[in-house]
Amino acid sequence: MAAVIPDPLDHHHHHAPSGLMRWLTTTNHKDIGTMYLIFSFVMFLSGGVMALTIRAELFQPGLQVVQPEFFNQLTTMHGLVMVFGAIMPAFVGFANWQIPLMIGASDMAFARMNNWSFWLLPPAAILLLGSFFVPGGATAAGWTLYAPLSVQMGMGMDFAIFAIHIMGLSSIMGAINIVVTILNMRAPGMAMMKMPLFCWTWLITAYLLIAVMPVLAGAVTMILTDRHFGTSFFNAAGGGDPVMYQHIFWFFGHPEVYIMILPAFGIVSQIIPAFARKPLFGYASMVYATASIAILSFVVWAHHMFATGMPAVGQLYFMYATMLIAVPTGVKVFNWVATMWRGSLSFEPPMLWATGFIFVFTIGGFTGLICAIAPIDIQIHDTYYVVAHFHYVLVAGSLFALFAGAYYWLPKWTGHMPSDRLGKLHFWCSLVFFNVTFFPMHFLGLAGMPRRIPDYALQFTDFNALATIGAFGFGLSQLIFLAVVVKCARGGKPAAAKPWDGAEGLEWTVPSPAPYHTFEEAPLVK
Amino acid sequence: MNAARAVRLERQNRKLLLRLCVGALVMFGFGFLLVPFYEKICEVTGLNQLLRPDHIGVFNTQVDASRTVVVQFDANTHDLPWRFEPQMRSLRVHPGELVQVAYEVSNVRGEPVTGQAVPSYGPQLAGQFFRKMECFCFQQQTLEAGERRLMPVVFVVDPALPADVHTVTLSYTFFEVEGRRQTSEAPPPKAGPRQRTS
C-alpha cells in the first residue's frame, strides 16, 4: 500500500533495504500492520472460497459438487482459516498500526519480535492450506478438533496441529508486545483511563491471548502425543476420556470468541463517537464491562458441552454464568446507542458499518442467550441454529467491525479518502446478503437440520437454496472492498490529517498518510 | 526521547516481557494440569465411573419379581484382531437379581495383543442403574496368539431403574492398548469413526 512506501523527505530512513528484503526485515509497526492486514485478507478470501464451495454443495439436496470426505475437510478448514488466519491476524494488524499512533509511542515495544510474530504466520498458513494435498487430505475433525476423531485422522491432522502451534506462538508474541507497548510506552500524560477504548479492549484481549493460547497449544500437543507417542489422554482404551478434550478445548475456546470480538468493540467505540460528534457515553463503564466480559469468559466454557451428559447442577451453573455475560455486553450496546442519542449523526461508510454492527451483532448476541439456555440448547445443539448464531457474531460482529475500522483509518494509512460511493455499496450489499445467507439458518436449525453434513432432507431445500444465493452475493460483495482498498492505495481525494471532523485522538494529529516514523518525540497529552 | 528515559524504558520492557513469558509458560503447564484436575473431579463427583466395580450394599438389592427387564448384550471391536461376542444375545432379568453372563473372546493374530473394553449403555440413562460387580472391563486383557477365553460379567439391575425402561442394552467395545496403528499409513480418513467409541 502506498501508505508505507517511505516518504522521500523522511530523514530518519537511511539504509533501509528495498524490495522483498524490506518487507522481510522490517521492524516498523506500520509495515508490519500492513502485512498483517494483507495476509488476513488473503486468508479471508481463501476461507471464503471454502465457504462458497460448502454452500454450492448445499444448494440442493443430494451430492453434486464435492464428496462427503472433502466436504468435512472444507467445513473444518473454513473454520480454522477464518478464526486463526483471517479474524485474529486482522485485529493484530489493526493493533500494530493504531496502538502506537493512539498512545503516542514511536513503535511497538519489541520491534524485532513484532517482525517474527508476523513472519511465523505465512509458514503456518502454508502448512494448513497445504494439508489439502497430503494423502487423506486436510483434517476433517471440525475446527474444534474433537477427540476421538482428531486422534484417528490422517496426516493432514498433524499439519493442522503444527500450524496451530505456530499460529499460537505468533499470537502470544503479538499479545506480549501489545501488553508491554500499552503499559510502558504511553506518551506522558496518557493515563490508563484516558486511553482510547480500542487500546483498552486490545490490552484486555492480549491478556486473554496470553492466558488461553498456551492451553490450546497444550490440548493439540496432547492430541499429537495420543496419535504418535502412545499416550492416552483422550483414548478411552488407555484410561483417557474424549470428553476431557472438550473441556480443555473450550477452556481455550470460550475466551477465544471474546478475543475475536473485544477488539471489534474497541473499533466500534472509536467510530460511534466520531460520527455522533459526542464523546463516548460511559467511558469508564465500557472499560469495566470489557474487563468483566474477559473475566467471565473463563468460567462459562462448558455451555458448549450441554449435550455431553453433564449433571444437571453443572448445566444450571454454566447456563446462569453464561447468561450473566449478557449484562456487561448489554452495558456496551446501551452505551453505543446512548452515544448516538441526540448526536449530530452522519453516515459515512465507517459509521454505516459500525451502526450495522450494532444491529446485527445484537441479534447474534441474543441468539447466543437462547443457546445458553440448557434445555433449548439440547434441542439446537449442532444444528444450523448454532451456525447462524456464531456467524451473526463473527461475521456481523468481528468482520463488520473490521470493515468499519478499515474505512475509518484508510485515510490515515494511505493518505487518500476511500470511495464513499463504493464503501456504501459494499456495506449495503454485505448487510443484505449477510442476512439472506444466515437468517434462514435459524429456521433450518429450529427445524432440526444438523450442521457439518453435506446432504439434507428435502424439506430444507428452499431455505438452503436461499442461503446459498446469499452466500455468493456476500462473497462477491467483498470484491468491492478489494477494489476500494486498491483504488484508495493508488490515489484519490487526498485526506487531511483529520479527515473525519468528529474524530478524536492522537492518530489524527499526524499527517495523512502517517509518516514512516511518528512520535519519535513523545507528544504531551493534556 | 532522552537517553535516560530510553534506557529505563528498555529495562522496564524487558522485565515485563519476562513476566508475560513466564505467564504464558505457566498457562501451558496449566493446560496439562487440567488432566489430573478433571480426573479428580470425576472421582469426587462419581461421574464417569465406567471402569470401576460397584459394591453390593450401596443400593437396594431386594429382587423385584413383579418386573422384568430385557438386557441385550452387544460386542464390538475397534481395529482389533479379536473375535468378540456374547454367549447369549439377550436375557430377561428381574431388577435386583444377581446375574452372571459371559463373553467369548479369541485372538486371531499371531502375537499377543492387549485390549481394553469400554462399556456403554442404551438408553444412556440406564447406565447409572446398571451395577457391575465383576467385569473384564475393569482390567486390560492380554491374549496370547490364538488364545480363546471366556470372560464373565456379574451385574445387578438396580430396582430404582425408572419404570418406563423395559430394555437395557449393554454394549462393549474392545480397543487395542499397545501397538497403536500408524496414522500416516492408515487408509484415508472416513467421514466419522467407524464404530461408536464409547
Interface residues (C-beta under 8 A of the other chain):
Chain A: P68 E69 N72 S106 A109 F110 P135 G136 G137 A140 P148 L149 Q152 M153 G154 M155 G156 M157 D158 I172 A175 I176 V179 V180 L183 N184 M185 I210 A211 V212 M213 P214 V215 L216 A217 G218 A219 M222 R227 H228 G230 F233 N235 A236 A237 G238 G239 D241 P242 V243 M244 H247 I248 F251 F252 G309 P311 E520 E521 A522
Chain B: M1 L9 Q12 N13 L16 L17 L20 C21 G23 A24 L25 M27 F28 G29 F30 G31 F32 L34 V35 Y38 C42 T45 L47 N48 L51 H78 G115 Q116 V118 Q124 F175 E176 V177 E178 R180 T183 S184 A186 P187 P188 P189 K190 A191 G192 P193 T197 S198
